[in-house]
Amino acid sequence: MTDRSGNAPPGLLMALHLLLEQPEFPSSSDTSPDEGLIEDLPVEDKAVEQLAEGLLSHYLPDLQRSKQALQELTQNQVVLLDTLEQEISKFKECHSMLDINALFTEAKHYHTKLVNIRKEMLMLHEKTSKLKKRALKLQQKRQKEELEREQQREKEIEREKQLTARPAKRT
């Protein structure tokens, strides 16, 4: 129990001196193993007070420095935790930005696909419209040809009727 210079604090020396003036401890051969414990020792209040003051004066500065160092470490740890949380949030933002960029790229890709599909649908619509017009024209032409053939057949049948010999009427 010495300070850093190797000297014991004065209060501690005084308390030790008072304890040494106490009557001697009984020898261990005369008593039972439970006798002579600290509880059985007669102790003066002044000696206890001086020992406590000596111990406090000896260890209190180191304890206070340790307490201060722990407080500084705790503050530094809080600062580090805050910094770490900020860095994590920045990382998450960067990661979400990459996700957003990927989504925009994908959206652009699908937009291009939709534009191409729309162009193709318009082209198919134009082709089907032209085919419908052509089919209508062909149908009208076929109906006209059929009508003309029917009329031609009727003319031929009429002509054949006129050409067939008829018996002459007797008068």
GUROLO-697508 format. One record per residue (C-alpha): x, y, z; residue in one letter. Coordinates in Angstrom, 2 decimals, m for minus. Example, Ala and Ser with C-alpha at 12.3 -4.5 7.8 and 13.67 -1.06 7.14 Angstrom:
residues 2
       x       y       z code
   12.30   m4.50    7.80    A
   13.67   m1.06    7.14    S
This chain:
residues 171
       x       y       z code
    0.00    0.00    0.00    M
    2.38    2.63   m1.20    T
    1.86    5.48   m3.56    D
    3.70    5.75   m6.85    R
    6.76    7.25   m5.24    S
    7.04    4.20   m2.96    G
    5.89    6.03    0.20    N
    2.80    5.07    2.18    A
    0.20    7.82    2.67    P
    0.45    9.52    6.11    P
   m3.08    8.58    7.21    G
   m2.37    4.94    6.49    L
    0.84    5.00    8.52    L
   m0.97    6.54   11.47    M
   m3.72    3.90   11.35    A
   m1.20    1.09   11.17    L
    0.66    2.52   14.17    H
   m2.58    2.58   16.20    L
   m3.31   m1.02   15.28    L
    0.14   m2.08   16.34    L
   m0.42   m0.54   19.76    E
   m3.40   m2.91   20.26    Q
   m2.83   m5.88   22.53    P
   m1.30   m8.88   20.83    E
   m3.40  m11.48   19.12    F
   m3.84  m14.75   20.98    P
   m1.65  m17.52   19.65    S
   m3.24  m20.07   17.41    S
   m2.33  m22.99   19.69    S
   m4.35  m21.59   22.65    D
   m7.61  m21.02   20.76    T
   m9.93  m22.72   18.38    S
   m9.65  m22.06   14.66    P
  m12.71  m19.75   14.76    D
  m11.28  m17.53   17.46    E
   m9.11  m14.60   16.56    G
  m11.05  m13.68   13.47    L
  m11.41  m10.06   12.55    I
  m14.78   m9.82   14.25    E
  m13.20  m10.73   17.56    D
  m10.48   m8.07   17.37    L
  m10.96   m4.98   19.49    P
  m10.69   m2.02   17.13    V
  m10.72    1.66   17.91    E
  m13.01    3.88   15.87    D
  m10.20    6.35   15.31    K
   m8.00    3.63   13.84    A
  m10.79    2.49   11.51    V
  m11.45    6.05   10.42    E
   m7.76    6.72    9.77    Q
   m7.38    3.43    7.88    L
  m10.41    4.28    5.75    A
   m9.06    7.77    5.09    E
   m5.68    6.33    4.23    G
   m7.14    3.78    1.86    L
   m9.35    6.40    0.25    L
   m6.53    8.88   m0.11    S
   m4.34    6.19   m1.61    H
   m6.81    4.64   m4.08    Y
   m9.28    7.47   m4.76    L
   m7.09    9.41   m7.25    P
   m6.48    6.25   m9.30    D
  m10.17    5.37   m9.15    L
  m11.14    8.88  m10.22    Q
   m8.69    8.72  m13.14    R
  m10.09    5.32  m14.07    S
  m13.62    6.69  m13.85    K
  m12.65    9.63  m16.08    Q
  m10.96    7.27  m18.55    A
  m14.06    5.05  m18.62    L
  m16.29    8.08  m19.21    Q
  m14.07    9.17  m22.10    E
  m14.12    5.64  m23.52    L
  m17.90    5.54  m23.20    T
  m18.21    8.91  m24.96    Q
  m15.86    7.75  m27.69    N
  m17.83    4.54  m28.03    Q
  m21.08    6.51  m28.39    V
  m19.46    8.69  m31.06    V
  m18.19    5.60  m32.86    L
  m21.62    3.97  m32.70    L
  m23.26    7.11  m34.11    D
  m20.66    7.26  m36.88    T
  m21.17    3.58  m37.62    L
  m24.94    4.03  m37.81    E
  m24.46    6.94  m40.22    Q
  m22.15    4.86  m42.39    E
  m24.61    1.98  m42.37    I
  m27.42    4.31  m43.43    S
  m25.21    5.71  m46.21    K
  m24.43    2.17  m47.35    F
  m28.13    1.31  m47.34    K
  m28.87    4.46  m49.38    E
  m26.18    3.50  m51.90    C
  m27.53   m0.02  m52.06    H
  m31.07    1.25  m52.54    S
  m29.80    3.61  m55.26    M
  m28.33    0.60  m57.06    L
  m31.69   m1.14  m56.73    D
  m33.47    1.95  m58.05    I
  m31.03    2.18  m60.98    N
  m31.66   m1.48  m61.76    A
  m35.41   m0.86  m61.64    L
  m35.12    2.11  m63.99    F
  m33.00    0.06  m66.40    T
  m35.56   m2.73  m66.30    E
  m38.43   m0.26  m66.76    A
  m36.66    1.24  m69.81    K
  m36.19   m2.25  m71.25    H
  m39.88   m3.08  m70.82    Y
  m40.91    0.32  m72.19    H
  m38.89   m0.41  m75.34    T
  m40.58   m3.79  m75.60    K
  m44.00   m2.16  m75.26    L
  m43.19    0.40  m77.95    V
  m42.08   m2.39  m80.30    N
  m45.21   m4.41  m79.57    I
  m47.37   m1.34  m80.25    R
  m45.61   m0.74  m83.58    K
  m46.08   m4.37  m84.51    E
  m49.76   m4.23  m83.54    M
  m50.29   m1.10  m85.66    L
  m48.55   m2.77  m88.59    M
  m50.70   m5.91  m88.16    L
  m53.82   m3.72  m87.95    H
  m52.89   m2.02  m91.22    E
  m52.24   m5.38  m92.90    K
  m55.53   m6.84  m91.67    T
  m57.38   m3.73  m92.85    S
  m55.79   m4.06  m96.29    K
  m56.56   m7.77  m96.36    L
  m60.18   m7.12  m95.39    K
  m60.51   m4.53  m98.16    K
  m58.92   m6.91 m100.64    R
  m61.14   m9.76  m99.47    A
  m64.22   m7.55  m99.84    L
  m63.12   m6.50 m103.34    K
  m62.48  m10.13 m104.29    L
  m65.85  m11.16 m102.90    Q
  m67.60   m8.37 m104.79    Q
  m65.69   m9.31 m107.95    K
  m66.61  m12.99 m107.50    R
  m70.27  m12.09 m106.91    Q
  m70.21   m9.88 m109.98    K
  m68.62  m12.66 m112.04    E
  m71.18  m15.15 m110.71    E
  m73.98  m12.76 m111.52    L
  m72.57  m12.24 m115.00    E
  m72.26  m16.04 m115.47    R
  m75.81  m16.52 m114.27    E
  m77.03  m13.82 m116.61    Q
  m75.00  m15.37 m119.43    Q
  m76.52  m18.79 m118.67    R
  m80.00  m17.34 m118.65    E
  m79.30  m15.64 m121.99    K
  m78.03  m18.92 m123.41    E
  m81.04  m20.78 m122.10    I
  m83.33  m18.12 m123.60    E
  m81.48  m18.26 m126.88    R
  m81.66  m22.01 m126.95    E
  m85.37  m21.77 m126.35    K
  m85.67  m19.41 m129.24    Q
  m83.53  m21.61 m131.45    L
  m85.39  m24.81 m130.72    T
  m87.78  m25.76 m133.43    A
  m91.33  m25.08 m132.76    R
  m94.08  m26.76 m134.45    P
  m95.86  m24.44 m136.71    A
  m99.41  m23.56 m135.99    K
 m101.96  m24.68 m138.41    R
 m104.28  m22.27 m139.59    T
